[in-house]
């Protein structure tokens, strides 16, 4: 999945309500996205329970700036690609 696809999903939710939160499913548990890292052609979303969730405007700005990059997240000290998402309430879960 590319950053541009996530950007579209966040700005045009299918359920007609504004999405307030981005969650990453880490080992089956949804955790708030708390940061973003850039490495080459990868945009890496970070979930850290010890940090505040990333504000939606900052997340949208990062996605707009890096539209062509592929999305990944860190799980068990390994990068995992993001293939899709689902809407649940006012959150988008990757």
C-alpha positions in Angstrom: 0.0 0.0 0.0 1.2 3.5 -0.8 0.9 6.6 1.3 -1.4 8.1 -1.3 -3.9 5.3 -0.8 -4.0 5.8 3.0 -4.3 9.6 2.4 -7.4 9.0 0.3 -8.9 6.7 2.9 -8.4 9.2 5.7 -9.7 12.2 3.8 -12.7 10.4 2.2 -14.1 7.9 4.7 -16.7 5.5 3.4 -19.0 5.7 6.4 -19.5 9.4 6.0 -17.9 10.4 9.4 -14.6 12.1 10.0 -11.9 9.7 11.0 -10.2 10.8 14.3 -7.6 8.1 14.8 -5.2 5.8 13.0 -4.5 2.5 14.7 -1.9 -0.2 13.8 -2.8 -3.8 14.5 0.3 -5.1 16.2 0.1 -8.8 17.1 -3.7 -8.5 16.8 -3.9 -5.6 19.2 -4.9 -2.1 17.9 -2.4 0.5 19.0 -2.4 4.2 18.1 0.1 5.5 15.5 2.5 7.7 17.5 5.2 8.5 14.9 6.5 8.3 11.3 9.9 7.5 10.0 11.3 7.7 6.5 13.8 5.3 5.0 14.5 5.4 1.3 11.2 4.6 -0.5 9.5 3.5 2.8 7.2 5.4 5.1 7.3 3.6 8.4 4.4 4.1 10.9 5.3 3.6 14.5 3.0 2.5 17.4 4.5 3.2 20.8 2.2 3.1 23.9 4.6 5.4 25.8 4.0 8.3 23.3 0.9 10.3 22.5 -0.9 9.5 19.3 0.2 11.4 16.2 -2.2 14.3 15.6 -4.2 13.8 12.4 -3.0 17.1 10.7 0.6 16.0 11.1 -0.1 12.5 9.8 -2.0 14.0 6.8 0.8 16.4 6.0 3.4 13.6 6.1 1.3 11.4 3.8 0.8 14.4 1.3 4.5 15.1 1.3 5.4 11.4 0.7 2.6 10.1 -1.5 4.6 7.6 -3.6 6.2 5.9 -0.7 5.2 2.4 0.4 3.8 2.0 3.9 5.4 -0.3 6.6 5.2 -0.7 10.3 7.5 -2.2 12.9 6.5 -5.5 14.5 8.8 -7.8 16.5 11.9 -5.7 15.4 11.0 -6.4 11.7 9.5 -4.2 9.1 6.1 -5.4 7.9 4.3 -4.1 4.8 0.8 -2.6 5.1 -1.6 -4.2 2.7 -5.0 -2.8 3.7 -7.2 -1.2 6.3 -10.7 -1.3 7.8 -12.8 1.4 9.3 -14.1 0.9 12.8 -16.1 3.7 14.4 -14.1 6.9 14.0 -10.8 5.0 13.6 -8.9 3.5 10.6 -7.1 0.2 11.5 -4.2 -0.9 9.4 
